[in-house]
Amino acid sequence: MRTKLITLVATLALLASASAQSTITVAIPSGPPGFDPQNNNQAVASGVYINIFDYLIFKDAQGEFQPALATSWEAVSDTAWRVSLREGVTWHDGEPFTADDVEFTFERVANDPLLVRNSYYSNITDVEVVNDHEVIFHTAEPDPIFLSALSRNGASVIPRHYYESAGVEAASLTPIGTGPYRFVEYRTDDRLVLEAFDNYWGGRPAFDRAVFRIIPENSTAVSELLTGGVDIVTTVNVSEVGRIEASTAADIAVVGGNRTDYLTFNVSEDQVTADPLVRAAVDYAVDDALLAEILTDGAGVPVRARVSPETSFSPLEYYDTYLFDQERARELLAEAGYAPGELTLKLMGATSNADAADLVAAMLADVGVQADIELFEKSVWNSRYWQPGDFTNIAFGASSDSSFDYGNSLIDLTCPDGVHAKRSHWCNQAFTDLVEAANVEFDATIRAGLLKQATDIILEQRPQYYLYSGATFVGVRKGLNFVPRADSLIVLAETTTTP
Amino acid sequence: MTGYFLRRLLQVIPTLVGITLLVFVTVRLSGDPIASYLGSDAADSAMITAEQEAAIRAHLGLDKPLALQYVLFLRNITLGDFGGSFIYQGRPALDLLIERVPATARLAAAALLVAILISLPGGVIAALNRNKPADTLVNAFSVIGDAMPNFWLGVMLILLFSVKFGWLPVSGTGSWRHLLLPAITLGTSMAALQTRLMRSGLIEVLNQDYVRTARAKGLSTWSVVFKHAMRNAALGYVTLLGLAIPSLLGGSVVVERIFAWPGVGLLFINGLGGRDMALIQAVVVFSAAMVILANLVVDLLYTLIDPRVRYA
């Protein structure tokens, strides 16, 4: 009888402690493709991975490098970086983390072309293991943004012993990391369940369980937030912001980033947009501030280049500024030989660009240019836009860069391999030389100067015309202390409830 | 009976082969999957070297001649291999599909039940009260139910029953309560159609001589309607139920998205959005097989309801 009573009490105590488990639930619009962090290019998945895996170096919300699995680092030459590793770190399965794992991680991503992050790390030629807690990275070219590469999507450190014993498929189904949460269960397009890792080197996180619910429909995710079904909605559409602002259950947080919306011009000879005067006229005709106001509910900021305060080496004189002078646009068109009503431009994009296209078309009409809009379903547009220059005149685009380095984002316009250069058929050797020189330059002042000069070439020639730097709305349950980040990482280890 | 069944079963094969060809060609005609391989909503601008692109093409088998690709595709699917889904880091497309079928089957069955529970009594009431207020009411419901797009209905149901009253969960899976709103959303438009069909079928039968005779013999309305008339009126009704399977699968694409219901529909949208050939092919072939199977079952049911079909 007494034994039964003790068992009963123990069970009740266990049940009580189980029910006292704290859980944080986050709504994300799409689930991770799997858990191989080197085979993923989606911001939302990297946002989740940061809870399971660690980078060597972690960029904090202010963009400063902080020690993570690496405790210190230094450049030993233009092409070599010595990195000291944290001791006493264990993987979720209890195995120790060593330099061997770092070697495996970076040699794998640098050498396997089927991994989607391969090209971002192919500059690494060798990872030399000095001892269990020290490595030297060797790069083919000098790489001033190497530290950014170690703290971005694709750089999560993965365990050699697990990948080699269980195989890639198993490792990407049931991951093992060194992060604050360990994997429990993933039901694709439903939910990912994690639980706090007691032996986390950074200390046990505040919540016992973390649940990521995949809710593709934004209005549904917001309804969940308002009814307590989730605690955080990582991306709230402009149209849903008002519902949260009007509620007593949650707040809206706005976070900048480095996503820039822009127009790409096809500058091939057979296009009317080959004429720089026409491109300039479009720039002057379109009111960037009004576009940002309407399309981002006032959160976006007009820009003249792919710059943002969060992006290092951004020439910020081109942030929060724009050209808008419709009289000047008319003059430029006249100079190019077009009387009012004579010029027709084609505007192409994805169906998600519909509002932007309507607004731009109306603004162009103000200066006597007719715009024909042609929109495609997103995946069709992606594959079409991917083909070099498979669009007429003007295409809508938006880009971000998870390295948060301005020099890195300019590679897109270098010739001949830059993806944006290919699309617009723009090839400028002086620009390419400047960007290439900047991206092997360690002196920050010289580097900034080179990037500014390169930017001025874009502004003069306009292969792309930048509209505004976007912002993300994040819905957060009241009483939750969550810091949304410009790089979309969902850092639950730093999240707490307000006392 | 067995001969009829075998004949119908044999007819399935060329249809299925035709569908594989159709989906194979359309997936390849509609654009290049490489951009999507690298992530369509990428954090970064897609950066890729020529060598990487060539390696990915070879990996996906896109470097082979089209005819050979099709032959390999056909051979592989007979072995149950639809290929690896690149938007799910190479997981076999068939595994992903099989994992999702139960959720969609549950949703479709519940929606079907909703449709039957509404349409059967609705149709009978309307037919028995022809041109009376009850009939008008049922007809009005039927028109409204048919006219409401299910994405709109779904959102409205969430706002009303989950956000305003807090009676039901907003989305996701877990209990029968999670199933209610999506099933009603998906079943409503089908119920509308079925109601009209039951009503018109029954009205037609109720005017037949044998029904008049049955009534003249003094049988109760219950007996006349449910024992005699219904069985004949059910022919069209059952056909449409069978034909509703494709619309249930189609509707589930929208409904699963709204209610974050992890079924085949959501998988299909992701496959389309990511231009994931293996996944699209697997889902289309599977859905087609389901539709064909449903039609087969309806045809067989016909033979039970109406023996004339067997001898035709």
Interface residues (C-beta under 8 A of the other chain):
Chain A: S30 P33 G34 F35 D36 N39 N40 N41 Q42 A43 V44 S46 P113 L114 V116 N118 S119 Y120 S122 N153 E169 S172 L173 R187 T188 D189 D190 R191 R213 I214 I215 P216 E217 S219 T220 S223 E224 L226 T227 G229 K378 S379 V380 N382 S383 R384 Y385 W386 Q387 S399 S400 D401 S402 S403 S409 I411 D412 D417 V419 H420 D487 S488
Chain B: S30 G31 D32 P33 I34 A35 S36 Y37 L38 G39 S40 D41 A42 A43 D44 S45 A46 M47 I48 T49 A50 E51 Q52 A55 I56 H59 I87 Y88 Q89 G90 R91 L96 E99 R100 V155 I158 L159 S162 V163 G166 P169 V170 S171 G172 T173 R257 I258 F259 A260 P262 L266 L267 I269 N270 L272 G273 G274 R275
